[in-house]
Amino acid sequence: MNLELNGKTAVVTGASRGIGFAVAEEFLREGANVFICARNSGELENAVDQLLKTAAAFGGSICGLELDGTKEASMEALAEKAASLNGSIDAWVNNIGTNRKRTGDFYTEQELDSLINVNYKSCVFGTQAAVKYMKTKGGSIVNISSLAAHAATAVRSNIYASMKAAVIAYTQTTAAEYAPFGIRVNAVLPGYTRTPLVESGFSKETLDALLHNNILNRMAMPEEIAKPVVFLSSQAASYITAAELEVTGGHVKVLNARDCWDGFR
């Protein structure tokens, strides 16, 4: 399918690795001009070096900015830089997020503020920055939520689900608010995906147990999340807004999913 993204301007936040990197690469494969950001300068530089090869192969361009995506001014600067290319932004993906277990029985104020800043405020500030440059020509915003918004997680990380649910609520309200400007806003809910964050946070035994309730009986690869994100960012999805797209391999849709696989071994 030709998604007609050649020459379009796309921004992906938190894209030095994992899902964000895969989304940036997929935009480049469609010929888009891509702007990414990250806080870690070394990881950002490495990501840009890798993405330059894809950009060269498909005719797009890549630009990386080192910044703190939890700050309003940083998101404004990123949007201004991206819009300087042709005066507008066509697609914006709010991908910044993390989940860390609290250190004690209860969250400290510092832990709580950090998690809310990364998982929610970055989405709000990113959206607000993007909208300023989309109001004249329209555009698409995709927010990366999580399966946890529908199937909550606990064990020293019990606010992660509520923050990802907040991202969905924010997606729906902004979709309505900005529809008159031709701006669509959707959310993608990844399941367990082979990213550095997931693989460093779970043992092999834990992941194997979690996948007992996964219909496809495996984790996703980052590019399997990226393709739906880029689709939603394109005019191929022109009648889709305020949607929640689960990309989870059918996780927790069937309680005995592993039994189906065991029967064929």
GULO-193894 format. One record per residue (C-alpha): residue number from 1; residue in three letters; x, y, z. Coordinates in nm, 3 decimals. Last residue first. Example, Ala and Ser with C-alpha at 12.3 -4.5 7.8 and 13.67 -1.06 7.14 Angstrom:
BEGIN
i;aa;u;v;w
2;ser;1.367;-0.106;0.714;
1;ala;1.230;-0.450;0.780;
This chain:
BEGIN
i;aa;u;v;w
265;arg;0.323;-2.999;1.944;
264;phe;-0.018;-2.906;1.802;
263;gly;-0.219;-2.934;2.125;
262;asp;0.037;-2.724;2.311;
261;trp;-0.044;-2.432;2.084;
260;cys;-0.415;-2.427;2.166;
259;asp;-0.339;-2.482;2.536;
258;arg;-0.120;-2.170;2.530;
257;ala;-0.428;-1.952;2.468;
256;asn;-0.600;-2.062;2.789;
255;leu;-0.734;-1.728;2.911;
254;val;-0.826;-1.593;2.569;
253;lys;-0.823;-1.219;2.503;
252;val;-0.537;-1.185;2.752;
251;his;-0.291;-1.094;2.472;
250;gly;-0.441;-1.108;2.124;
249;gly;-0.101;-1.060;1.963;
248;thr;-0.090;-0.720;2.132;
247;val;-0.133;-0.443;1.878;
246;glu;-0.443;-0.286;2.032;
245;leu;-0.569;0.011;1.832;
244;glu;-0.759;0.264;2.039;
243;ala;-0.942;0.505;1.811;
242;ala;-1.019;0.874;1.862;
241;thr;-0.979;0.912;1.485;
240;ile;-0.999;0.687;1.181;
239;tyr;-1.160;0.819;0.864;
238;ser;-0.832;0.928;0.698;
237;ala;-0.651;0.603;0.780;
236;ala;-0.499;0.562;0.432;
235;gln;-0.427;0.934;0.470;
234;ser;-0.128;0.839;0.683;
233;ser;-0.042;0.859;1.051;
232;leu;-0.264;0.562;1.133;
231;phe;-0.060;0.355;0.886;
230;val;0.263;0.478;1.045;
229;val;0.150;0.356;1.387;
228;pro;0.024;0.026;1.243;
227;lys;0.370;-0.034;1.086;
226;ala;0.566;0.063;1.397;
225;ile;0.414;-0.197;1.630;
224;glu;0.523;-0.488;1.412;
223;glu;0.854;-0.307;1.358;
222;pro;0.924;-0.331;1.731;
221;met;0.903;-0.714;1.725;
220;ala;0.606;-0.848;1.911;
219;met;0.630;-1.106;2.187;
218;arg;0.524;-1.465;2.127;
217;asn;0.242;-1.717;2.163;
216;leu;0.020;-1.567;1.891;
215;ile;-0.282;-1.598;2.121;
214;asn;-0.099;-1.461;2.424;
213;asn;-0.223;-1.590;2.759;
212;his;0.075;-1.816;2.829;
211;leu;0.290;-1.522;2.718;
210;leu;0.313;-1.389;3.073;
209;ala;0.464;-1.715;3.196;
208;asp;0.732;-1.706;2.929;
207;leu;0.805;-1.344;3.014;
206;thr;0.854;-1.430;3.380;
205;glu;1.084;-1.722;3.302;
204;lys;1.294;-1.513;3.062;
203;ser;1.337;-1.252;3.336;
202;phe;1.159;-0.919;3.299;
201;gly;1.268;-0.554;3.317;
200;ser;1.574;-0.559;3.094;
199;glu;1.389;-0.729;2.809;
198;val;1.094;-0.493;2.840;
197;leu;1.294;-0.169;2.840;
196;pro;1.542;-0.290;2.574;
195;thr;1.250;-0.362;2.340;
194;arg;1.113;-0.697;2.230;
193;thr;0.744;-0.610;2.263;
192;tyr;0.482;-0.716;2.516;
191;gly;0.157;-0.553;2.407;
190;pro;0.137;-0.226;2.222;
189;leu;-0.165;0.003;2.258;
188;val;-0.179;0.252;1.970;
187;ala;-0.373;0.572;2.027;
186;asn;-0.538;0.803;1.775;
185;val;-0.566;1.175;1.705;
184;arg;-0.683;1.316;1.371;
183;ile;-0.633;1.682;1.285;
182;gly;-0.845;1.839;1.012;
181;phe;-0.884;2.165;1.205;
180;pro;-1.245;2.091;1.303;
179;ala;-1.120;1.759;1.448;
178;tyr;-0.900;1.935;1.704;
177;glu;-1.126;1.922;2.009;
176;ala;-1.278;1.583;1.933;
175;ala;-0.948;1.406;1.878;
174;thr;-0.811;1.596;2.179;
173;thr;-1.074;1.442;2.405;
172;gln;-1.022;1.091;2.272;
171;thr;-0.643;1.092;2.287;
170;tyr;-0.646;1.243;2.636;
169;ala;-0.865;0.957;2.754;
168;ile;-0.625;0.710;2.594;
167;val;-0.323;0.880;2.753;
166;ala;-0.501;0.869;3.089;
165;ala;-0.533;0.492;3.050;
164;lys;-0.154;0.481;3.006;
163;met;-0.116;0.678;3.330;
162;ser;-0.358;0.450;3.513;
161;ala;-0.175;0.139;3.395;
160;tyr;0.163;0.269;3.509;
159;ile;0.028;0.358;3.855;
158;asn;0.063;0.006;3.999;
157;ser;0.434;-0.041;3.945;
156;arg;0.544;-0.205;4.272;
155;val;0.370;-0.532;4.184;
154;ala;0.075;-0.418;3.965;
153;thr;-0.014;-0.422;3.597;
152;ala;-0.353;-0.343;3.449;
151;ala;-0.511;-0.513;3.152;
150;his;-0.690;-0.235;2.963;
149;ala;-0.443;0.053;3.010;
148;ala;-0.170;-0.211;3.050;
147;leu;-0.210;-0.288;2.680;
146;ser;-0.015;0.032;2.637;
145;ser;-0.036;0.393;2.519;
144;ile;0.165;0.530;2.229;
143;asn;-0.007;0.844;2.109;
142;val;-0.056;0.902;1.737;
141;ile;-0.112;1.253;1.604;
140;ser;-0.218;1.313;1.245;
139;gly;-0.234;1.625;1.037;
138;gly;-0.439;1.920;0.922;
137;lys;-0.326;2.196;0.686;
136;thr;-0.373;2.520;0.883;
135;lys;-0.408;2.381;1.234;
134;met;-0.119;2.138;1.203;
133;tyr;0.168;2.362;1.314;
132;lys;0.016;2.471;1.645;
131;val;-0.122;2.119;1.692;
130;ala;0.227;1.970;1.715;
129;ala;0.335;2.170;2.020;
128;gln;0.014;2.095;2.207;
127;thr;0.042;1.727;2.127;
126;gly;0.401;1.705;2.242;
125;phe;0.326;1.892;2.565;
124;val;0.037;1.661;2.644;
123;cys;0.224;1.342;2.557;
122;ser;0.535;1.448;2.749;
121;lys;0.311;1.533;3.044;
120;tyr;0.173;1.180;3.053;
119;asn;0.437;0.906;3.058;
118;val;0.757;1.095;3.132;
117;asn;0.621;1.365;3.362;
116;ile;0.384;1.128;3.541;
115;leu;0.666;0.882;3.604;
114;ser;0.906;1.147;3.735;
113;asp;0.646;1.313;3.957;
112;leu;0.555;0.982;4.115;
111;glu;0.914;0.882;4.184;
110;gln;0.995;1.224;4.334;
109;glu;0.685;1.223;4.554;
108;thr;0.785;0.883;4.685;
107;tyr;0.569;0.594;4.582;
106;phe;0.467;0.345;4.849;
105;asp;0.603;0.012;4.974;
104;gly;0.952;0.114;4.872;
103;thr;1.172;0.152;4.563;
102;arg;0.899;0.197;4.306;
101;lys;0.917;-0.021;3.997;
100;arg;0.996;0.168;3.681;
99;asn;0.781;0.204;3.371;
98;thr;0.876;0.431;3.085;
97;gly;0.733;0.655;2.817;
96;ile;0.810;0.886;2.527;
95;asn;0.628;0.776;2.211;
94;asn;0.414;1.074;2.116;
93;val;0.404;1.035;1.738;
92;trp;0.355;1.345;1.522;
91;ala;0.253;1.345;1.157;
90;asp;0.212;1.618;0.894;
89;ile;0.403;1.905;1.052;
88;ser;0.396;2.248;0.886;
87;gly;0.604;2.526;0.736;
86;asn;0.813;2.319;0.496;
85;leu;1.136;2.233;0.677;
84;ser;1.098;2.488;0.958;
83;ala;0.809;2.281;1.089;
82;ala;1.045;2.019;1.230;
81;lys;1.259;2.274;1.411;
80;glu;0.958;2.456;1.553;
79;ala;0.807;2.129;1.670;
78;leu;1.127;2.026;1.846;
77;ala;1.161;2.367;2.010;
76;glu;0.802;2.356;2.136;
75;met;0.860;2.008;2.272;
74;ser;1.166;2.131;2.458;
73;ala;0.985;2.435;2.597;
72;glu;0.709;2.216;2.739;
71;lys;0.953;1.993;2.926;
70;thr;0.895;1.618;2.959;
69;gly;1.063;1.564;2.623;
68;asp;1.406;1.649;2.759;
67;leu;1.626;1.728;2.459;
66;glu;1.886;1.600;2.215;
65;leu;1.758;1.659;1.864;
64;gly;1.793;1.414;1.576;
63;cys;1.733;1.485;1.207;
62;ile;1.656;1.225;0.942;
61;ser;1.586;1.267;0.570;
60;gly;1.379;1.089;0.307;
59;gly;1.479;0.941;-0.027;
58;phe;1.430;0.571;0.036;
57;ala;1.785;0.433;0.048;
56;ala;1.948;0.746;0.187;
55;ala;1.694;0.771;0.466;
54;thr;1.746;0.405;0.554;
53;lys;2.122;0.455;0.581;
52;leu;2.076;0.776;0.781;
51;leu;1.867;0.579;1.028;
50;gln;2.169;0.395;1.167;
49;asp;2.372;0.712;1.222;
48;val;2.065;0.886;1.369;
47;ala;2.019;0.604;1.620;
46;asn;2.386;0.612;1.726;
45;glu;2.373;0.988;1.779;
44;leu;2.057;0.957;1.985;
43;glu;2.199;0.677;2.199;
42;gly;2.509;0.885;2.273;
41;ser;2.313;1.204;2.339;
40;asn;2.073;1.043;2.586;
39;arg;1.768;1.266;2.620;
38;ala;1.600;1.163;2.297;
37;cys;1.446;1.330;1.993;
36;ile;1.345;1.237;1.640;
35;phe;1.268;1.433;1.325;
34;val;1.176;1.246;1.008;
33;asn;1.144;1.356;0.646;
32;ala;0.919;1.094;0.491;
31;gly;1.005;0.855;0.207;
30;glu;0.782;0.568;0.319;
29;arg;1.086;0.371;0.435;
28;leu;1.177;0.680;0.640;
27;phe;0.844;0.660;0.821;
26;glu;0.919;0.295;0.898;
25;glu;1.261;0.385;1.038;
24;ala;1.111;0.648;1.268;
23;val;0.853;0.397;1.391;
22;ala;1.123;0.136;1.455;
21;phe;1.329;0.387;1.654;
20;gly;1.025;0.479;1.861;
19;ile;0.940;0.114;1.928;
18;gly;1.283;0.032;2.071;
17;arg;1.570;0.279;2.041;
16;ser;1.664;0.646;1.997;
15;ala;1.305;0.740;1.921;
14;gly;1.176;0.912;2.233;
13;thr;0.960;1.145;2.027;
12;val;0.873;1.074;1.664;
11;val;0.814;1.370;1.433;
10;ala;0.701;1.333;1.072;
9;thr;0.726;1.576;0.782;
8;lys;0.591;1.457;0.447;
7;gly;0.816;1.422;0.142;
6;asn;0.682;1.076;0.058;
5;leu;0.402;0.993;0.301;
4;glu;0.157;0.879;0.035;
3;leu;0.073;0.555;0.220;
2;asn;0.129;0.346;-0.091;
1;met;0.000;0.000;0.000;
